[in-house]
């Protein structure tokens, strides 16, 4: 299913299963603890976040990659800024590679 991003209120996603966003700076972060929670938040807001701070490992088999793949498939014109705060070096590299590949494809 493909969603078109209507003009909606910009929002910032902090996706991490443990930490709080205080260490990434001020702002009004919407904290989600799982990829499914981030998907539900995105659907309820009617648009994807314009800013993200991402942890790779979200507990069990869940990762931020699942959210990104869903959002990138659902919102083809998505414009966002991001930072990766994951301590998993391979996961961090994978998140950056996916985000940069999506940006180049637009």
N, C-alpha and C positions, 0 to 999 in steps of 0.2 A: 504494500500500500504506500503510495507516495503522497506526501502532504505538501502543500504550498504554504510558505511562511507568510501569513498576513502580518500587517504592521501591528505588533503587540508591544507591550511593555518589556524592555530589555531586562534580563535577569542573569544572575551569576550562580553557577553550579559548583559546589564543593563536593566532590565524590570521593568518599573515604569511609571505610568501615570502622575506624577507631578514632582518628584525630579530629580535633575541631579546627575551624579555619583561622583561629587567632594568629597563628604563625605566618600566614600568607598575606597579612595586611588587613587594613580596614575594609569596610564595604558591607553590603547586605548580601551575604552568601546564603543560598538555599542549600542546606546540608542534606545529602542523600547517602545512605549507607550501603546501597546495593545497586547493581545495574537495573534491576527491575523497578526499584524505587525511583531512579532517575528517569526511566521511561515513563512511569506513571506521572511524575511531576511534569515532564515535558508535554505529555498529552493533555494534562489538565490545564496547562498554561496556554496551549494552542500554538506554541513555538519553542524551538530549541534555545538553549542559553546563548548569550552573546559572549560570555566570559566563563572559563572553566578552570578549575584547579583539580587535577586528577591524581589519584593513587591507583596503581595497577591492580594489586591484590586486594580483593574485597571479601575474602573469607571463602573457604571451600574452593569450589571450581569457578566462582564468580570473579570476573575482572572488569575493569573499565572498558576494555576492548569490546565487550558485548554491547555496552551502551553506545559506544562510538559507532560501531558497525550498524546498529539499528538506526541511530539518528542520521548517519550519513546516507543510508538508503532511503530514509523517509523524507529528508529535507535536502534536496539536491542543490539548492542555492545557498545553503547555510554559510554564513560568514561569522567567524568567531575568533577570539583570542584565547590562548590557553597557556597553562604552565603544568608541568608534571612534577609532583612532589613525592613520587614513589621512591622508596629506598631499594627497590628491586631493579638493579641496573639493566637486566635484559628486558624486563617489563617496561621500564622507562623508555628504552630505545624503541621498543615496539609501538608504544603510544605515540611517540614523536614521529616515527616513520609513517604511521597511519594518518595522523593529522596533516603532516606535510604532503603526503601523497594526495589526500583529498583536496587540499588547497591548490596543488598544481593542476588537478583535473578540472577545476572550475573555470 
